[in-house]
Amino acid sequence: MDKTFMPALIWGTVCFLLLYCTLPSDFAQWWQVHQQFGVPMLQLLANSMIAVIPALMPLVCYVILSERVSSNKGVILVIPVMAWLIAKLVILGVLYFIAAKTGDMPLYAEGFFSLVGRIVTPHWLINALAYILTIMASSYAFWRECR
């Protein structure tokens, strides 16, 4: 394995595990639900992708940025946070579209931004701030190790 990708993989994995800290219990829960109720593992995996995809965004950004670590520290701190936030919004958009299509809800009944307004509560903002600080700390450690 190339040495330039090692810090990206290490700090990306650490960041993933800090963002998705319920992974071990989710494995146990998936297994129990699969064994007891016969829910297909693919359906359980698709359901968990809502949490996995945003948590993997910093890892993807670190791998992409591992060749360009000499760039500005601010860029390396901000890009993974923005990728995480964009992934959250894309997943929310997909879920909104699915709810509108399967629930026979007209798209104009509740707009996307009013739905976002209902989701963004003070509790969600505090959790998002903790996630952002975790991503920025991992990004800084990645930048320090690579420069």
VENTABEL-V599897 format. One record per residue. N is the residue number from 1. RES is the residue in three letters. SS is DSSP state (a for helix, b for strand, c for the rest). Layout:
# VENTABEL-V599897
n->N res->RES ss->SS
n->N res->RES ss->SS
This chain:
# VENTABEL-V599897
n->1 res->MET ss->c
n->2 res->ASP ss->c
n->3 res->LYS ss->a
n->4 res->THR ss->a
n->5 res->PHE ss->a
n->6 res->MET ss->a
n->7 res->PRO ss->a
n->8 res->ALA ss->a
n->9 res->LEU ss->a
n->10 res->ILE ss->a
n->11 res->TRP ss->a
n->12 res->GLY ss->a
n->13 res->THR ss->a
n->14 res->VAL ss->a
n->15 res->CYS ss->a
n->16 res->PHE ss->a
n->17 res->LEU ss->a
n->18 res->LEU ss->a
n->19 res->LEU ss->a
n->20 res->TYR ss->c
n->21 res->CYS ss->c
n->22 res->THR ss->c
n->23 res->LEU ss->a
n->24 res->PRO ss->a
n->25 res->SER ss->a
n->26 res->ASP ss->a
n->27 res->PHE ss->a
n->28 res->ALA ss->a
n->29 res->GLN ss->a
n->30 res->TRP ss->a
n->31 res->TRP ss->a
n->32 res->GLN ss->a
n->33 res->VAL ss->a
n->34 res->HIS ss->a
n->35 res->GLN ss->a
n->36 res->GLN ss->a
n->37 res->PHE ss->a
n->38 res->GLY ss->c
n->39 res->VAL ss->c
n->40 res->PRO ss->c
n->41 res->MET ss->a
n->42 res->LEU ss->a
n->43 res->GLN ss->a
n->44 res->LEU ss->a
n->45 res->LEU ss->a
n->46 res->ALA ss->a
n->47 res->ASN ss->a
n->48 res->SER ss->a
n->49 res->MET ss->a
n->50 res->ILE ss->a
n->51 res->ALA ss->a
n->52 res->VAL ss->a
n->53 res->ILE ss->a
n->54 res->PRO ss->a
n->55 res->ALA ss->a
n->56 res->LEU ss->a
n->57 res->MET ss->a
n->58 res->PRO ss->a
n->59 res->LEU ss->a
n->60 res->VAL ss->a
n->61 res->CYS ss->a
n->62 res->TYR ss->a
n->63 res->VAL ss->a
n->64 res->ILE ss->a
n->65 res->LEU ss->a
n->66 res->SER ss->a
n->67 res->GLU ss->a
n->68 res->ARG ss->a
n->69 res->VAL ss->c
n->70 res->SER ss->c
n->71 res->SER ss->c
n->72 res->ASN ss->c
n->73 res->LYS ss->a
n->74 res->GLY ss->a
n->75 res->VAL ss->a
n->76 res->ILE ss->a
n->77 res->LEU ss->a
n->78 res->VAL ss->a
n->79 res->ILE ss->a
n->80 res->PRO ss->a
n->81 res->VAL ss->a
n->82 res->MET ss->a
n->83 res->ALA ss->a
n->84 res->TRP ss->a
n->85 res->LEU ss->a
n->86 res->ILE ss->a
n->87 res->ALA ss->a
n->88 res->LYS ss->a
n->89 res->LEU ss->a
n->90 res->VAL ss->a
n->91 res->ILE ss->a
n->92 res->LEU ss->a
n->93 res->GLY ss->a
n->94 res->VAL ss->a
n->95 res->LEU ss->a
n->96 res->TYR ss->a
n->97 res->PHE ss->a
n->98 res->ILE ss->a
n->99 res->ALA ss->a
n->100 res->ALA ss->a
n->101 res->LYS ss->a
n->102 res->THR ss->a
n->103 res->GLY ss->c
n->104 res->ASP ss->c
n->105 res->MET ss->c
n->106 res->PRO ss->c
n->107 res->LEU ss->c
n->108 res->TYR ss->c
n->109 res->ALA ss->c
n->110 res->GLU ss->c
n->111 res->GLY ss->c
n->112 res->PHE ss->a
n->113 res->PHE ss->a
n->114 res->SER ss->a
n->115 res->LEU ss->a
n->116 res->VAL ss->a
n->117 res->GLY ss->a
n->118 res->ARG ss->a
n->119 res->ILE ss->a
n->120 res->VAL ss->c
n->121 res->THR ss->c
n->122 res->PRO ss->a
n->123 res->HIS ss->a
n->124 res->TRP ss->a
n->125 res->LEU ss->a
n->126 res->ILE ss->a
n->127 res->ASN ss->a
n->128 res->ALA ss->a
n->129 res->LEU ss->a
n->130 res->ALA ss->a
n->131 res->TYR ss->a
n->132 res->ILE ss->a
n->133 res->LEU ss->a
n->134 res->THR ss->a
n->135 res->ILE ss->a
n->136 res->MET ss->a
n->137 res->ALA ss->a
n->138 res->SER ss->a
n->139 res->SER ss->a
n->140 res->TYR ss->a
n->141 res->ALA ss->a
n->142 res->PHE ss->a
n->143 res->TRP ss->a
n->144 res->ARG ss->a
n->145 res->GLU ss->a
n->146 res->CYS ss->a
n->147 res->ARG ss->c
